[in-house]
Amino acid sequence: MATSSSSSWREGMSADNIKGLCLALSSSFFIGASFIVKKKGLKKAGASGIRAGSGGYSYLYEPLWWVGMITMIVGEIANFAAYAFAPAILVTPLGALSIIISAALAHIILRERLHIFGVLGCALCVVGSTTIVLHAPQEREIESVTEVWDLAMEPAFVFYAALVIIAAFVLIFHFIPLYGQTHILVYIGVCSLVGSLSVMSVKALGIAIKLTLSGMNQLLYPQTWAFTLVVAVCVLTQMNYLNKALDTFNTAVVSPIYYTMFTTLTIVASVIMFKDWDRQSPTQVITEICGFVTILSGTFLLHKTKDMVDGMLQQSSYSLQSSIRLPKHSEEDGFDDGEGIPLRRQESLRSP
């Protein structure tokens, strides 16, 4: 079975698919690094102004944040081009590489410690993504942007798009004011929902540009500009709420959860719109679902080990406080119950 799967994968690796893979891999490197640079910029901006997580936009005046933004734009452009050459089910899972890059750099540069099981979680994400890539369907042949528009106007995808828009509005206007600062899935939920629609529009726009460059002008069709408008609105929304998530929560946790939700919803949208699974056998579909489960397992490990690391850091910090400060109070004040002072200081720091 493994041999037949490998041979079918090689058969599907056309010149366009290889271009798509190379572009997707390069975009993962840029995007993974951009998370760290942007986080550094957000921290620097938050030290002198209102933090993004509290509704501030002082990061717009921070050059370091713009360096991270430009790096992300370069990665997104490469990703944009990849969707024009290869199917979403093949391109999107390769974003797992950006998880490894961002988690490793966060550990080294931002001192956001990554537990050994977090490393295992990253490995599981890569294994799951590789499984999906190896069983991805071939790209659908599209000859005009109007053909993509017709696919988007079919009842199944219209229903999906309506659900996504309603869910995004509910999260933005109801859940974010209540739980945005405490529940990571709120911000990331908005990014992922809107992102699934943006990828479908990006793919349509990429196909239109590719066809135009090959001599079939698609800029004359209003559908091309409609997809362009959807891309602009969705990308701006994603940027806003991803900044809030990065400024509020640990980067090593934001990256994999965002990747998992975004990838899952994007592939669901692609399956509905482009009917990718209609051209695959049940075995291939089940294998791809197993790949999803593997990615989710890796994300769960990363999320839980973040709590373990935070708990260990708090415990070691308190132990260090006790070992350093208690002898000082004993010697200067002449009594041994000075431990209340460090405790009260720690509580005051946690209070707003």
C-alpha positions as MATLAB code, in Angstrom:
seq = 'MATSSSSSWREGMSADNIKGLCLALSSSFFIGASFIVKKKGLKKAGASGIRAGSGGYSYLYEPLWWVGMITMIVGEIANFAAYAFAPAILVTPLGALSIIISAALAHIILRERLHIFGVLGCALCVVGSTTIVLHAPQEREIESVTEVWDLAMEPAFVFYAALVIIAAFVLIFHFIPLYGQTHILVYIGVCSLVGSLSVMSVKALGIAIKLTLSGMNQLLYPQTWAFTLVVAVCVLTQMNYLNKALDTFNTAVVSPIYYTMFTTLTIVASVIMFKDWDRQSPTQVITEICGFVTILSGTFLLHKTKDMVDGMLQQSSYSLQSSIRLPKHSEEDGFDDGEGIPLRRQESLRSP';
ca = [
       0.000    0.000    0.000;
       2.841    2.364    0.853;
       4.438    1.700   -2.542;
       1.225    2.382   -4.436;
       0.634    5.561   -2.426;
       4.163    6.801   -3.160;
       3.841    6.060   -6.861;
       0.479    7.842   -7.090;
       2.010   10.813   -5.276;
       4.911   10.974   -7.743;
       2.489   10.745  -10.652;
       0.610   13.760   -9.303;
       3.773   15.838   -8.925;
       3.485   17.847  -12.100;
       5.767   20.808  -12.835;
       3.104   23.144  -11.420;
       2.804   21.068   -8.235;
       6.577   21.165   -7.718;
       6.540   24.949   -8.124;
       3.712   25.148   -5.608;
       5.611   23.013   -3.098;
       8.799   25.082   -3.385;
       6.874   28.327   -2.951;
       4.951   26.935    0.022;
       8.148   25.784    1.747;
       9.846   29.164    1.302;
       6.760   30.968    2.574;
       6.807   28.849    5.748;
      10.352   30.007    6.541;
       9.441   33.670    6.127;
       6.154   33.423    8.019;
       7.678   31.434   10.897;
      10.387   34.055   11.393;
       7.894   36.918   11.085;
       5.982   35.733   14.173;
       9.070   36.303   16.301;
      10.050   39.657   14.814;
       6.487   40.962   15.123;
       6.263   39.756   18.729;
       9.487   41.612   19.556;
       8.017   44.730   17.963;
       4.744   44.322   19.875;
       6.609   43.988   23.160;
       8.713   47.056   22.445;
       5.657   49.088   21.440;
       3.695   47.895   24.478;
       6.420   49.175   26.788;
       5.797   52.766   25.671;
       2.126   52.747   24.686;
      -1.155   50.833   24.827;
      -0.681   47.144   24.063;
      -2.350   45.620   21.016;
      -4.074   43.088   23.260;
      -5.756   46.005   25.078;
      -6.929   47.653   21.875;
      -3.909   49.865   21.197;
      -2.211   50.482   17.861;
       1.130   51.912   19.023;
       2.880   49.036   17.251;
       2.205   50.834   13.960;
       4.932   53.314   14.958;
       7.440   50.578   15.802;
       9.997   49.844   12.990;
      10.691   46.331   14.292;
       7.024   45.418   13.913;
       7.129   46.632   10.317;
      10.192   44.456    9.625;
       8.191   41.484   10.852;
       5.221   42.617    8.799;
       7.311   42.882    5.620;
       8.770   39.427    6.301;
       5.253   38.036    6.667;
       4.129   39.787    3.468;
       7.006   38.174    1.551;
       5.963   34.802    2.946;
       2.318   35.428    2.103;
       3.213   36.444   -1.465;
       5.080   33.152   -1.885;
       2.096   31.359   -0.372;
      -0.240   33.274   -2.681;
       1.736   32.108   -5.696;
       1.773   28.528   -4.403;
      -2.041   28.370   -4.409;
      -2.043   29.343   -8.085;
       0.000   26.241   -8.943;
      -1.103   23.549   -6.480;
      -4.318   22.526   -4.647;
      -5.026   23.938   -1.182;
      -4.849   20.470    0.394;
      -1.257   20.210   -0.828;
      -0.119   23.760   -0.003;
      -1.808   24.570    3.310;
      -0.445   21.701    5.470;
       3.121   22.747    4.656;
       2.536   25.644    7.043;
       3.560   23.162    9.755;
       7.147   24.143    9.019;
       6.390   27.670   10.193;
       5.350   26.187   13.563;
       8.743   24.566   14.001;
      10.569   27.761   13.039;
       8.484   30.062   15.240;
       8.566   27.707   18.238;
      12.336   27.233   17.999;
      13.018   30.961   17.578;
      10.617   31.803   20.411;
      12.595   29.440   22.631;
      15.937   30.992   21.635;
      15.107   34.690   21.127;
      12.003   35.382   23.230;
      12.974   32.962   26.027;
       9.554   31.315   25.765;
      10.613   27.902   26.990;
       9.535   24.849   25.010;
       9.140   21.566   26.905;
      10.487   18.329   25.433;
       6.891   17.252   24.804;
       6.418   20.511   22.927;
       9.152   19.354   20.575;
       7.255   16.080   20.179;
       4.115   18.105   19.443;
       5.927   19.946   16.660;
       7.096   16.614   15.251;
       3.534   15.281   15.273;
       2.374   18.372   13.370;
       4.992   17.720   10.706;
       4.120   14.004   10.469;
       0.432   14.802   10.083;
       1.124   17.424    7.452;
       3.413   15.066    5.527;
       0.705   12.421    5.545;
      -1.760   14.874    4.032;
       0.730   16.026    1.398;
       1.526   12.459    0.341;
      -2.157   11.753   -0.290;
      -3.233   15.122   -1.667;
      -5.434   15.166   -4.795;
      -4.337   16.562   -8.124;
      -5.128   20.173   -8.987;
      -8.466   20.807  -10.668;
      -8.149   22.091  -14.217;
      -9.591   25.628  -14.393;
      -9.690   27.675  -17.580;
     -11.353   30.908  -16.426;
     -12.003   32.911  -13.271;
     -15.717   32.701  -14.063;
     -15.454   28.948  -13.539;
     -14.144   29.578  -10.017;
     -16.975   32.065   -9.436;
     -19.510   29.429  -10.462;
     -17.991   27.012   -7.942;
     -18.209   29.681   -5.227;
     -21.868   30.345   -6.021;
     -22.959   26.730   -5.573;
     -25.379   26.273   -2.617;
     -22.983   24.192   -0.494;
     -20.220   26.807   -0.489;
     -22.638   29.728   -0.119;
     -24.005   27.994    2.991;
     -20.470   27.467    4.344;
     -19.492   31.101    3.680;
     -22.657   32.340    5.430;
     -21.879   30.198    8.498;
     -18.303   31.513    8.609;
     -19.396   35.153    8.405;
     -22.047   34.718   11.113;
     -19.620   32.887   13.416;
     -16.947   35.572   12.907;
     -19.378   38.365   13.782;
     -20.560   36.515   16.905;
     -16.961   36.055   18.058;
     -16.016   39.680   17.356;
     -19.013   41.383   18.950;
     -19.948   38.965   21.736;
     -17.078   36.706   22.795;
     -14.015   38.919   22.296;
     -15.164   41.636   24.777;
     -15.806   38.917   27.382;
     -13.100   36.311   26.792;
     -10.519   37.793   24.396;
      -7.883   38.277   27.114;
      -8.287   34.819   28.657;
      -9.279   32.370   25.901;
      -6.839   31.960   23.018;
      -9.406   30.331   20.731;
     -11.461   33.526   20.488;
      -8.911   35.623   18.584;
      -7.581   32.667   16.632;
     -11.105   31.551   15.790;
     -11.759   34.819   13.964;
      -8.434   34.581   12.097;
      -9.054   30.988   11.044;
     -12.666   31.418    9.967;
     -11.942   34.504    7.906;
      -8.717   32.906    6.661;
     -10.552   29.972    5.082;
     -12.499   32.410    2.908;
      -9.395   34.453    2.101;
      -7.530   31.359    0.846;
     -10.367   30.472   -1.518;
     -10.317   34.036   -2.860;
      -6.509   34.066   -3.009;
      -6.577   30.855   -5.023;
      -9.162   32.343   -7.411;
      -7.117   35.532   -7.769;
      -3.904   33.549   -8.273;
      -5.541   31.493  -11.013;
      -6.762   34.696  -12.661;
      -3.240   36.202  -12.610;
      -1.655   32.982  -13.879;
      -4.138   32.771  -16.764;
      -3.618   36.467  -17.552;
       0.155   36.038  -17.707;
      -0.315   33.055  -20.019;
      -2.243   35.225  -22.490;
      -5.878   34.808  -21.362;
      -6.758   38.170  -19.808;
      -8.933   37.676  -16.722;
      -8.788   41.306  -15.543;
     -11.745   42.116  -17.769;
     -14.067   40.001  -15.610;
     -15.765   41.661  -12.610;
     -15.386   38.369  -10.715;
     -11.622   38.941  -10.571;
     -12.102   42.261   -8.787;
     -14.759   40.782   -6.487;
     -12.268   38.154   -5.344;
      -9.661   40.912   -4.892;
     -12.000   42.834   -2.579;
     -12.703   39.718   -0.491;
      -8.964   39.064   -0.160;
      -8.293   42.634    1.039;
     -11.071   42.588    3.665;
     -10.191   39.115    4.954;
      -6.431   39.741    5.164;
      -6.879   43.007    7.084;
      -9.214   41.252    9.534;
      -6.755   38.394   10.009;
      -3.855   40.803   10.623;
      -5.761   42.719   13.275;
      -6.828   39.734   15.365;
      -3.591   37.809   14.893;
      -1.723   40.819   16.332;
      -4.032   40.749   19.352;
      -3.452   37.009   19.827;
       0.338   37.347   19.554;
       0.427   40.231   22.025;
      -1.767   38.435   24.565;
      -0.594   34.821   24.469;
       2.594   32.776   24.157;
       3.907   32.648   20.573;
       4.774   28.949   20.825;
       1.079   28.265   21.498;
      -0.484   30.823   19.132;
       1.389   29.484   16.094;
       0.354   25.793   16.247;
      -3.248   26.442   17.279;
      -3.661   29.032   14.541;
      -2.071   26.655   12.062;
      -4.334   23.756   13.038;
      -7.587   25.712   12.947;
      -6.658   27.622    9.820;
      -5.524   24.476    7.966;
      -8.587   22.480    8.967;
     -11.069   25.169    7.937;
      -9.186   25.922    4.725;
      -9.226   22.293    3.648;
     -12.919   22.009    4.555;
     -13.611   25.086    2.413;
     -11.517   23.661   -0.433;
     -13.287   20.308   -0.256;
     -16.674   22.049   -0.441;
     -15.764   24.542   -3.166;
     -13.384   22.577   -5.388;
     -14.738   19.106   -4.483;
     -11.213   17.759   -3.911;
     -12.340   14.557   -2.216;
     -14.657   13.633   -5.081;
     -11.565   12.659   -7.083;
     -10.074   10.482   -4.323;
     -10.619    6.976   -3.009;
     -12.028    6.383    0.505;
      -8.587    5.141    1.613;
      -6.941    8.420    0.629;
      -9.622   10.460    2.381;
      -9.314    8.387    5.579;
      -5.524    8.753    5.495;
      -5.854   12.542    5.202;
      -8.245   12.560    8.162;
      -5.660   10.587   10.154;
      -3.177   13.296    9.228;
      -5.544   15.880   10.720;
      -5.837   13.870   13.938;
      -2.040   13.686   14.170;
      -1.781   17.462   13.780;
      -4.423   17.998   16.452;
      -2.506   15.678   18.798;
       0.644   17.726   18.268;
      -1.224   20.943   18.979;
      -2.684   19.478   22.185;
       0.803   18.546   23.369;
       2.115   22.038   22.665;
      -0.789   23.624   24.512;
      -0.471   21.422   27.595;
       3.320   21.690   27.811;
       3.015   25.484   27.739;
       1.022   25.252   30.983;
       3.660   22.894   32.412;
       6.485   25.299   31.556;
       4.618   28.301   32.969;
       3.938   26.405   36.192;
       7.579   25.366   36.514;
       8.732   28.958   35.911;
       6.338   30.342   38.557;
       7.427   27.710   41.070;
      11.139   28.311   40.439;
      10.599   32.087   40.622;
       8.884   31.787   44.007;
      11.591   29.419   45.271;
      14.276   31.877   44.148;
      12.455   34.739   45.892;
      12.246   32.754   49.113;
      15.889   31.637   49.057;
      17.218   35.137   48.338;
      14.870   37.438   50.262;
      14.110   35.471   53.412;
      17.661   35.507   54.812;
      17.840   39.258   54.129;
      14.678   39.937   56.157;
      15.881   37.627   58.916;
      19.187   39.399   59.232;
      17.943   43.002   58.976;
      14.634   42.823   60.813;
      15.480   40.178   63.364;
      12.494   37.876   62.733;
      11.753   34.914   60.537;
       8.254   35.657   59.199;
       9.391   37.995   56.415;
       8.063   35.603   53.806;
       4.825   37.575   53.807;
       6.542   40.491   52.101;
       7.536   38.683   48.906;
       4.098   37.079   48.751;
       2.315   40.422   49.011;
       4.571   41.882   46.333;
       3.795   38.986   44.014;
       0.049   39.462   44.532;
       0.305   43.207   43.892;
       2.069   42.548   40.632;
      -0.750   40.297   39.502;
      -3.391   42.862   40.368;
      -4.300   45.409   37.658;
];
